[in-house]
Amino acid sequence: MAKCRKGGEVPARGWAIENEADESDTADVEATSHAFQLVDACRSDQRLVVVRRFVDQKSIREIAGELGRSEGAVKQLQFRALETLRDQMRNPMSNISVHGRTRSKPSTDAV
């Protein structure tokens, strides 16, 4: 610790680094929280696959066995879930909240 003119102690330069690390940790926590909110808004079967695959780190084969589905079906669920998450992250305003869940707005384009 360095001394200031009034005799008190001033934290060393490392304090700024610690403060930056705390801000970085906060940003990581917020990003993780946001990601979990987006996953939570997925359909239940897609959400289950994403959680098993990326949180529980299970293989496609293991998930297929748990769900009683083919590996191809699990891959398709994962693909659609990731596609939905990617879209939500790119276009956050394209979602509306319905009963605590988020879903895409219906298309207003004429057929």
Secondary structure, 3 states (H helix, E strand, C coil): CEECCCCCEECCCHHHHHHHHHHHHHHHHHHHHHHHHHHHCCCHHHHHHHHHHHHCCCCHHHHHHHHCCCHHHHHHHHHHHHHHHHHHHHCHHHEEEECCEEEECCCCCCC
